Each structure stands twice: as structure tokens, then as C-alpha cells.
């Protein structure tokens, strides 16, 4: 007979002491020590790990720009603070709705609105342009309310806010602004529009001690990233990312930094979170690390590390903007492309989209071959220049105030006996609202137009403030082109024309 003897371990439910189980006893501890020696674990330094961080942080609020107190950087996204332009509050719906409500209120109170075309709706973007001229414009009535004797209560419970300061530079197609944070001045220079972060500004001075400082303690944690080394010897690492399979190309700085981080520093990187508020300059005045041996280590920012540093600001300070997170971007309202035409020695500004509608960019066709009459006689007509299509506007180089500028000109139609001026630009992207009476309608800094040309767009942007309220503004943005617009302008052209045979 054969008897199978089965041995298995079973817990004893009658035992009440768990201490022996938690000790995790091993039968041969010398084998474990030898295995650690083989794996090189005994070659480590007599180091420790951080178990606590004590941080003294100071927050200095970024004050609103002079002239627009309603746009507070602590609640309003920084993009809206910089890019807002006068009239953003007056949307098409408000202009129509408030205009009709004020007209009805004025009629009921016996106040007659003057029959002026300047008070009617005009310049609405597509598809609301069908309402142009159909009724009074609420925005124009509000601006002339004192002159027309209109009661502000007729405009509704929401009083239109003060118009923001226009920070757009029409000569360079960029934004320029200056913020204050304590004793520091934050300069935003030549911002093309779009995302705005700590690297967008340069600082002069330091925030100082004007903000509020707090001291708190935090728990550090290991930094995690794909294929990061694990702190334990027997843990299986992520196989989806192979750091060793990435060639250390000198042209890829990020790759070299990552390989250096993984190879030389292993898993010795720790992070800790510092609670902060948007629209502030956060300054870490003192950072002290408590390790597992009970020692305290004061930290200071490294001199050769400048990833999050703002030029001119102390290395301990970081600018925290309230930015527009996943905003809703509307269609193009205005679009203008500009570029040098070397053959014509001009700068062309071409309006491609006006008020949300694409313009008809008709280009003059090549002259055709005239039909030969029976007797073979052909005559020629003299054309002073090639016809210029609509919405093409020339800029010529001139001296304005001692500076070389591209100055907007007006082309003329010379195809008839009497020259007629072509229409001026429609989009206000090609106008300077702050120009003086003796200055050109629009002038451009030559350095603002690269050799490949530039595109300037205007779009409506909708985002939310830190309070959850919607924020609507109009963004003007400068973008590069692949090739500049060229017309192939010709002067003094003889065009063949057939004559009827006699």
C-alpha cells in the first residue's frame, strides 16, 4: 500500500499574540546578509531620507494694471488682463438688447432719440451683421447718455464696467504691460498673445516684505515619472519606457538631463507641495528639511539651476499667474497678413477676414492674347500700373519722428482718365487709435515684419476666473507665415488691344 503524506501550514485561530507574526522571522539570516553583499547593497553611503519639510513662504499679490482696476490678476486670467480691449463687455447681444430696451424706456418717458445714423447698429461681426442699421446701438447710447438725457437705470441692473486700457502696440503687433508686486516691477514686453506664464515677464526689484508670510510643515514624497528607478531592489520597473534605449544626443538637451537624472541621482529626488494662490509672487524665505536621523538641513536654491527663474527676480521667488485653463476659442473675426514684396519695394497688408467674413481676394490675371483682326492690325493701350485688388494696402518706408517706419499709403485706380483713391482698410488692426493728428493713420516698426511675413488674428476667447465667473475678451495674436504676400506689381505696361478692321 502507498500512503501520501501531505504537509501544509495552517493558522492557529486560538493564538492571540500577533507580535511573532509581525517579526517575519527567517530561518537563515546569514544567507540574506550574503545576498545583500552580492548585490552591492552594503556599498551604500551612510545617508538618510527626508521625513519632514518646514517652509516659511511669503505671498505678494500682483496688483492690477493702472487704468483697469476691474481686471484683478488674482482672479482674472492673465491673458484676459493683458489682451482685453475697449468694448469687450459690449457683445453683439448686449448691444442689440440694451439698445432696444433703452429706446422703449425713452419712448415711455417721452424722450425722443435723435434720428442719427451714428446711433444705429453698425460693424457687427458675422452672422449678426444682418442687424446692422435695424435699431439703436446700446453701446453708442451708453457713451452719449449724458448728452441725450438718458437715465442710467434704463440700461438695466448691470452697469457696464470701465473700459480696460488697450495694451496692444499697433506698430509692433504685440502687447506691452507692466505689473507691480510689492517692490518688484514685472515688465511684459513684446508678447505675441496667447499663453502667459512666469517666463513671459522680466522683473526689476524684489517683492520685499509687503506680502503675508506663513510657516508650515509638509511631508515629502519621492518624485515619480515614467521608468523612474524604484527605491526597492526587488521591485519590477515600468517596461514601457526604456531610458537606456534612448541615444544621448547632444542636440536633445532634455534627453541628456533625463539620463543624468536617472543614472547619477537614481531615486534620490524628493518633492513636497506648497499651497499657494494665483496672482501672487511666491517667495520661499526659509526651507528646512528634517531627516530620519533627526538632523535639520537648511536648503537654498542652486546657483546653476534656472528652469523656473524669472530674469531679475530672486531665485527663491516664483510668479504664479491665474491663467486661462482650456478656454473656448471663437472663429477668426479679423485676419491680416503682412509681408515684404521685394519686387515692388513695398510692404503689403492684405485683409483676408473682416468681421468674421472671408474677403474676395481677387488677383489680376495675366493679360490674354488679343484676337487678331482680319487685316492684322493691333493697337496698344498704356496702363500706368497693374490693377491692385481690393483689400490690398501698400506700406512705404518713410522717416517718422526721426525713425524709419513703414507708413500706410493709399493706392489709386489709374485705369480711367481720372484717378480715384481705393478704399482704406476696414479692419482696425491696420489703424492706430492713439495717433496724433499730424501722424499717419498706421505705421509699422520694420523689425516687426520678418522676411517670411506675419499673420495677425483677432478672436473671441471665453474662460473662467478663479471665482468661477465667465470672462470674455477679444484676443489679438501675432503668428508667423511661411511666405509673404506678393502681388507682382508692374509699372508702365503696354497692353495689346485689337481694333476692328476697316
Phi and psi in degrees as a GROMACS rama.xvg file:
@    title "Ramachandran Plot"
@    xaxis  label "Phi"
@    yaxis  label "Psi"
@TYPE xy
-117.114  128.287  UNK-2
-115.021  125.751  UNK-3
-89.8996  123.479  UNK-4
-102.64  116.918  UNK-5
-107.408  129.45  UNK-6
-114.75  132.896  UNK-7
-148.72  155.455  UNK-8
-95.4845  131.782  UNK-9
-129.762  140.223  UNK-10
-69.7443  149.977  UNK-11
-97.2439  108.491  UNK-12
-70.6069  -8.92031  UNK-13
-91.5607  -5.22297  UNK-14
-82.2731  136.578  UNK-15
-112.855  -5.16453  UNK-16
-98.7457  118.101  UNK-17
-96.9129  -1.56478  UNK-18
-63.0409  -41.3686  UNK-19
-66.4294  -34.9407  UNK-20
-68.0494  -35.9656  UNK-21
-72.0895  -18.3377  UNK-22
-72.111  -19.5716  UNK-23
49.3391  60.4889  UNK-24
-67.7689  143.308  UNK-25
-116.499  152.909  UNK-26
-77.9813  -29.9921  UNK-27
-135.201  82.2843  UNK-28
-64.7371  -24.5284  UNK-29
-64.919  -33.658  UNK-30
-65.0582  -38.6887  UNK-31
-65.83  -40.0786  UNK-32
-65.4126  -41.4103  UNK-33
-63.7448  -38.4081  UNK-34
-67.0363  -36.8304  UNK-35
-65.7131  -35.8376  UNK-36
-65.7561  -40.6778  UNK-37
-63.0227  -37.4185  UNK-38
-82.5282  -3.36753  UNK-39
81.4571  13.6389  UNK-40
-69.8691  -22.2773  UNK-41
-79.1142  -4.88838  UNK-42
-90.3486  2.66187  UNK-43
-71.0988  161.694  UNK-44
-77.8308  159.143  UNK-45
-81.1309  66.2611  UNK-46
-104.016  -176.624  UNK-47
-141.923  -177.876  UNK-48
-126.474  147.77  UNK-49
-73.5232  137.715  UNK-50
-120.003  -9.13076  UNK-51
-164.096  151.663  UNK-52
-134.249  129.597  UNK-53
-108.717  121.613  UNK-54
-123.782  131.389  UNK-55
-108.165  108.348  UNK-56
-116.321  145.103  UNK-57
-123.819  132.104  UNK-58
-110.236  123.442  UNK-59
-112.904  115.497  UNK-60
-67.4486  144.215  UNK-61
-86.2267  119.703  UNK-62
-79.7522  154.399  UNK-63
-62.6423  157.22  UNK-64
-70.5906  145.154  UNK-65
-58.9145  129.11  UNK-66
98.9401  -7.74257  UNK-67
-141.58  71.9676  UNK-68
-68.4366  -18.4435  UNK-69
-75.5488  -15.419  UNK-70
-103.364  85.7759  UNK-71
-86.4721  121.247  UNK-72
-61.0237  -15.4383  UNK-73
-77.7708  -18.6702  UNK-74
-124.816  -36.0779  UNK-75
-88.8617  137.279  UNK-76
-55.702  143.035  UNK-77
-61.0696  -33.0379  UNK-78
-62.1074  -39.8857  UNK-79
-69.8222  -34.7388  UNK-80
-63.1387  -41.1699  UNK-81
-83.6312  -39.9602  UNK-82
-93.2362  -9.66292  UNK-83
-61.6194  143.063  UNK-84
-126.71  158.892  UNK-85
-56.7397  136.449  UNK-86
93.5069  2.32609  UNK-87
-64.6189  -33.3123  UNK-88
-67.4522  -28.7747  UNK-89
-85.0681  82.0663  UNK-90
-71.8873  169.987  UNK-91
-60.8082  -40.5262  UNK-92
-64.4643  -40.4543  UNK-93
-68.9146  -38.2135  UNK-94
-63.2215  -40.785  UNK-95
-74.234  -48.8904  UNK-96
-65.5142  -47.6622  UNK-97
-68.6807  -35.9125  UNK-98
-61.2749  -43.158  UNK-99
-69.5925  -38.143  UNK-100
-66.306  -40.5774  UNK-101
-68.2094  -38.7182  UNK-102
-62.6966  -41.673  UNK-103
-67.1313  -40.4429  UNK-104
-66.6809  -38.898  UNK-105
-65.5031  -38.9947  UNK-106
-65.9818  -38.5306  UNK-107
-70.4826  -23.3801  UNK-108
-98.8117  8.41351  UNK-109
74.9438  23.3849  UNK-110
-103.955  119.831  UNK-111
-92.4579  126.029  UNK-112
-78.3563  137.178  UNK-113
-66.1837  143.923  UNK-114
-81.986  72.5284  UNK-115
-112.162  137.719  UNK-116
-67.2564  -24.6817  UNK-117
-70.5657  -13.6813  UNK-118
-93.7531  -5.73973  UNK-119
-87.2012  160.484  UNK-120
-61.7518  135.991  UNK-121
-160.121  149.107  UNK-122
75.6353  19.9625  UNK-123
-71.2929  143.504  UNK-124
-74.5112  157.002  UNK-125
-65.1725  139.98  UNK-126
-94.0896  12.7928  UNK-127
-82.284  -1.34749  UNK-128
-67.4226  -13.5609  UNK-129
-67.7848  -15.7997  UNK-130
-91.426  -0.531655  UNK-131
-59.765  128.947  UNK-132
80.5377  3.94188  UNK-133
-90.5632  -9.13121  UNK-134
-176.109  177.02  UNK-135
-69.7207  150.822  UNK-136
-93.9063  120.203  UNK-137
-59.8028  -36.9745  UNK-138
-66.5127  -42.1932  UNK-139
-69.5732  -34.3632  UNK-140
-67.1543  -38.256  UNK-141
-65.7776  -39.7452  UNK-142
-68.6444  -25.1555  UNK-143
-114.285  25.4886  UNK-144
-63.8024  -38.8958  UNK-145
-68.7078  -39.6387  UNK-146
-68.5597  -36.4057  UNK-147
-88.4674  -3.73768  UNK-148
70.7783  39.4647  UNK-149
-96.5592  136.476  UNK-150
-76.1213  127.029  UNK-151
-58.553  -24.1905  UNK-152
-66.7241  -21.5077  UNK-153
-69.7369  -16.9145  UNK-154
-84.6959  -1.09509  UNK-155
107.195  174.095  UNK-156
-72.2326  -25.1158  UNK-157
-91.2083  113.798  UNK-158
-80.786  129.542  UNK-159
-58.4265  132.331  UNK-160
-70.1312  168.139  UNK-161
-65.4254  143.447  UNK-162
-66.3389  135.646  UNK-163
-71.6416  160.029  UNK-164
-74.8853  131.911  UNK-165
-80.5333  112.283  UNK-166
-95.2399  7.24413  UNK-167
-80.1373  132.112  UNK-168
-97.8165  104.89  UNK-169
-69.6545  -16.0602  UNK-170
-81.2836  -23.997  UNK-171
-119.033  -5.68864  UNK-172
57.3337  43.6072  UNK-173
-142.066  169.876  UNK-174
-102.859  144.086  UNK-175
-133.946  128.852  UNK-176
-149.087  165.375  UNK-177
-141.791  125.875  UNK-178
-111.152  159.06  UNK-179
-123.323  135.76  UNK-180
-139.886  95.7408  UNK-181
65.0004  -124.601  UNK-182
-90.5714  2.76052  UNK-183
-97.4088  143.723  UNK-184
-114.927  122.562  UNK-185
-102.561  118.327  UNK-186
-103.662  123.96  UNK-187
-105.752  113.349  UNK-188
-124.155  128.519  UNK-189
56.8582  53.3148  UNK-190
-87.4818  123.787  UNK-191
-77.0447  -4.50108  UNK-192
98.5861  157.688  UNK-193
100.644  -151.521  UNK-194
-58.767  140.911  UNK-195
-130.708  127.013  UNK-196
-141.109  -168.044  UNK-197
-62.1479  -29.6527  UNK-198
-81.9287  -3.03069  UNK-199
-80.3905  -15.3541  UNK-200
-122.155  158.355  UNK-201
-116.39  148.854  UNK-202
-112.655  150.492  UNK-203
-129.039  121.611  UNK-204
86.7892  -179.525  UNK-205
-124.297  152.798  UNK-206
-59.4864  -32.9308  UNK-207
77.922  -150.886  UNK-208
-111.374  26.9591  UNK-209
-77.6415  -22.6993  UNK-210
-85.4065  -176.929  UNK-211
-96.8266  135.908  UNK-212
-111.861  140.773  UNK-213
-135.225  150.185  UNK-214
-118.852  123.619  UNK-215
-138.419  163.27  UNK-216
-114.829  140.902  UNK-217
-133.766  159.934  UNK-218
-101.976  122.41  UNK-219
-77.9306  158.755  UNK-220
-140.188  157.425  UNK-221
-69.4619  142.259  UNK-222
-75.1737  134.433  UNK-223
-118.731  137.407  UNK-224
-154.338  163.363  UNK-225
-57.6598  130.37  UNK-226
66.7645  25.8296  UNK-227
-69.4243  144.089  UNK-228
-61.6184  139.673  UNK-229
-91.3944  149.906  UNK-230
-74.2044  -14.3921  UNK-231
-108.895  148.717  UNK-232
-69.3656  -32.1812  UNK-233
-101.884  15.7906  UNK-234
-88.7028  141.891  UNK-235
-89.4827  124.723  UNK-236
-83.9284  165.466  UNK-237
-68.0482  125.703  UNK-238
-92.9207  -2.2516  UNK-239
-73.4111  -25.6646  UNK-240
-120.606  127.436  UNK-241
-113.912  102.829  UNK-242
-66.238  -38.4678  UNK-243
-67.2738  -22.5682  UNK-244
-82.926  -0.351921  UNK-245
-94.3652  123.595  UNK-246
-69.9864  134.51  UNK-247
-75.9339  73.4497  UNK-248
-73.9894  129.318  UNK-249
-68.2005  -22.4654  UNK-250
-75.9087  -17.9554  UNK-251
-104.297  93.148  UNK-252
-64.3988  -39.1466  UNK-253
-62.4392  -36.0588  UNK-254
-66.1948  -42.5127  UNK-255
-63.66  -41.137  UNK-256
-64.3792  -40.5022  UNK-257
-66.5996  -42.8651  UNK-258
-64.6615  -40.7434  UNK-259
-63.565  -38.0595  UNK-260
-63.8574  -44.144  UNK-261
-73.7723  -43.5372  UNK-262
-77.2792  -47.7328  UNK-263
-88.2392  -29.445  UNK-264
-109.175  -12.8147  UNK-265
52.1569  -124.621  UNK-266
-107.585  30.5991  UNK-267
-93.0643  17.3112  UNK-268
-99.8567  130.722  UNK-269
-126.852  150.307  UNK-270
-129.53  157.926  UNK-271
-146.721  146.959  UNK-272
-94.1327  137.035  UNK-273
-116.574  111.232  UNK-274
-61.4617  135.246  UNK-275
-148.425  166.267  UNK-276
-112.813  152.009  UNK-277
-73.0821  155.716  UNK-278
73.1245  29.8109  UNK-279
-130.732  159.213  UNK-280
-103.997  110.258  UNK-281
-89.8763  124.745  UNK-282
-121.349  120.898  UNK-283
-87.3109  96.6036  UNK-284
-72.9644  -35.0153  UNK-285
-151.11  131.016  UNK-286
-130.44  120.322  UNK-287
-125.239  129.775  UNK-288
-103.394  132.446  UNK-289
-104.413  120.967  UNK-290
-95.6724  178.85  UNK-291
-71.6997  -12.2924  UNK-292
-90.4817  -1.75125  UNK-293
88.2573  5.46742  UNK-294
-85.111  153.497  UNK-295
-114.095  133.406  UNK-296
-126.293  111.87  UNK-297
-74.3002  138.416  UNK-298
-107.899  151.348  UNK-299
-140.875  149.247  UNK-300
-66.8605  139.795  UNK-301
-67.3593  148.041  UNK-302
-75.6778  -24.9623  UNK-303
-102.458  18.7113  UNK-304
-121.079  118.374  UNK-305
-135.924  30.5065  UNK-306
-64.8636  -43.8038  UNK-307
-109.501  20.7299  UNK-308
-89.5988  138.353  UNK-309
-96.667  131.604  UNK-310
-60.9696  128.327  UNK-311
90.3937  -10.6434  UNK-312
-102.668  151.246  UNK-313
-59.1612  145.828  UNK-314
-64.0937  -17.3959  UNK-315
-85.2143  -5.76497  UNK-316
-105.803  145.502  UNK-317
-137.951  132.33  UNK-318
-85.2822  127.153  UNK-319
-115.021  105.683  UNK-320
-89.3815  151.193  UNK-321
-88.176  99.4288  UNK-322
-98.0529  163.687  UNK-323
-80.0908  112.268  UNK-324
-93.8406  121.118  UNK-325
44.3224  62.5639  UNK-326
-73.4296  160.857  UNK-327
-89.5082  123.144  UNK-328
-107.154  123.438  UNK-329
-81.6397  174.842  UNK-330
-69.4035  168.81  UNK-331
-68.3679  125.206  UNK-332
-90.6533  -43.5477  UNK-333
-137.923  141.854  UNK-334
-144.158  127.812  UNK-335
-131.55  133.021  UNK-336
-112.006  139.78  UNK-337
-132.452  147.411  UNK-338
-172.823  161.574  UNK-339
-81.2131  134.662  UNK-340
-110.099  96.9424  UNK-341
-64.0349  -33.5106  UNK-342
-67.0249  -40.4984  UNK-343
-90.0095  -7.65233  UNK-344
56.7814  45.078  UNK-345
-138.318  164.547  UNK-346
-107.919  123.608  UNK-347
-98.5176  134.026  UNK-348
-114.584  114.903  UNK-349
-111.337  120.884  UNK-350
-83.7072  109.922  UNK-351
-95.066  -33.4843  UNK-352
-132.866  129.258  UNK-353
-131.392  120.925  UNK-354
59.6537  32.4385  UNK-355
84.0032  0.604044  UNK-356
-116.162  135.997  UNK-357
-74.6992  131.596  UNK-358
-77.9574  161.038  UNK-359
-89.1856  101.318  UNK-360
-86.3614  73.8645  UNK-361
-74.8952  128.612  UNK-362
-110.378  142.846  UNK-363
-65.6033  132.677  UNK-364
-79.9559  164.76  UNK-365
-69.2682  143.236  UNK-366
-62.6216  133.117  UNK-367
-82.2122  172.532  UNK-368
-86.6199  122.298  UNK-369
-68.1901  149.309  UNK-370
-71.4803  131.435  UNK-371
-78.4764  127.047  UNK-372
-70.2334  175.069  UNK-373
-63.8043  -39.3464  UNK-374
-87.5905  1.36738  UNK-375
78.0961  5.6366  UNK-376
-79.5247  137.93  UNK-377
-134.789  136.064  UNK-378
-113.431  166.093  UNK-379
-127.275  141.341  UNK-380
-109.629  141.745  UNK-381
-91.6239  123.143  UNK-382
-113.245  122.777  UNK-383
-63.2603  -29.4038  UNK-384
-163.434  166.431  UNK-385
-70.6959  136.858  UNK-386
-60.0958  138.589  UNK-387
-95.1971  128.017  UNK-388
-66.415  164.754  UNK-389
-63.982  150.068  UNK-390
69.0608  15.7003  UNK-391
-104.308  120.881  UNK-392
-124.17  126.678  UNK-393
-86.6494  149.731  UNK-394
-127.101  130.441  UNK-395
-115.865  153.438  UNK-396
-80.1332  130.624  UNK-397
-146.264  168.187  UNK-398
-95.9078  119.159  UNK-399
-124.622  112.001  UNK-400
60.8906  34.0938  UNK-401
81.2845  7.55349  UNK-402
-123.876  145.27  UNK-403
-78.7706  124.214  UNK-404
-137.068  152.606  UNK-405
-84.4885  118.235  UNK-406
-108.107  133.749  UNK-407
-66.8944  131.516  UNK-408
-116.049  175.347  UNK-409
-120.002  119.939  UNK-410
-79.7693  155.681  UNK-411
-122.766  148.964  UNK-412
-91.1906  112.99  UNK-413
-106.142  17.2033  UNK-414
-75.5497  -19.5377  UNK-415
-107.57  178.501  UNK-416
-66.5011  -31.4811  UNK-417
-111.18  122.78  UNK-418
-69.4829  138.977  UNK-419
-125.706  138.638  UNK-420
-74.1433  138.057  UNK-421
-75.0905  156.142  UNK-422
-60.8289  146.127  UNK-423
-74.6924  172.217  UNK-424
-60.971  146.234  UNK-425
-92.6264  -42.2478  UNK-426
-70.9757  137.021  UNK-427
-76.6989  0.78451  UNK-428
-65.7983  -20.0545  UNK-429
-107.674  30.8545  UNK-430
-137.253  151.965  UNK-431
-111.004  104.978  UNK-432
-69.2738  -17.696  UNK-433
-101.227  14.6159  UNK-434
-71.5692  153.127  UNK-435
-85.1629  163.338  UNK-436
-58.5752  -31.6233  UNK-437
-92.8609  8.32208  UNK-438
-103.427  159.5  UNK-439
-63.871  161.263  UNK-440
-60.1893  -38.7188  UNK-441
-155.819  138.576  UNK-442
-137.615  149.183  UNK-443
-124.828  137.64  UNK-444
-69.531  127.701  UNK-445
-56.0062  -33.9227  UNK-446
-70.3413  -11.8792  UNK-447
-79.5787  -11.1681  UNK-448
-115.033  105.761  UNK-449
-72.2168  175.262  UNK-450
-66.0771  -28.5178  UNK-451
-89.1555  -1.84703  UNK-452
91.9396  176.663  UNK-453
-148.279  148.217  UNK-454
-116.373  134.386  UNK-455
-120.192  124.787  UNK-456
-121.688  156.374  UNK-457
-128.978  128.81  UNK-458
-138.256  156.852  UNK-459
-90.227  133.12  UNK-460
-121.441  134.754  UNK-461
-124.968  123.185  UNK-462
-139.868  -170.521  UNK-463
-127.104  144.905  UNK-464
-78.6952  174.032  UNK-465
-66.8614  -16.9641  UNK-466
-86.5007  -3.76881  UNK-467
91.9697  -6.79133  UNK-468
-75.269  144.735  UNK-469
-71.3522  145.02  UNK-470
-127.672  120.964  UNK-471
-117.714  130.258  UNK-472
-150.174  168.533  UNK-473
-106.804  123.139  UNK-474
-102.421  131.085  UNK-475
-106.396  130.716  UNK-476
-135.869  138.653  UNK-477
-102.418  129.673  UNK-478
-135.619  152.824  UNK-479
-77.444  161.617  UNK-480
-114.543  163.279  UNK-481
-88.7082  -31.5299  UNK-482
-150.738  141.272  UNK-483
-76.0612  158.352  UNK-484
-71.5325  138.445  UNK-485
-135.615  139.829  UNK-486
-105.693  -24.391  UNK-487
70.5397  46.8016  UNK-488
-69.0264  135.31  UNK-489
-125.675  144.296  UNK-490
-113.655  150.34  UNK-491
53.0848  70.7385  UNK-492
-104.841  134.305  UNK-493
-101.603  115.389  UNK-494
-106.953  128.773  UNK-495
-71.6379  136.236  UNK-496
-137.731  136.086  UNK-497
-82.3442  147.327  UNK-498
-112.186  144.833  UNK-499
-66.1953  142.419  UNK-500
-69.2323  145.359  UNK-501
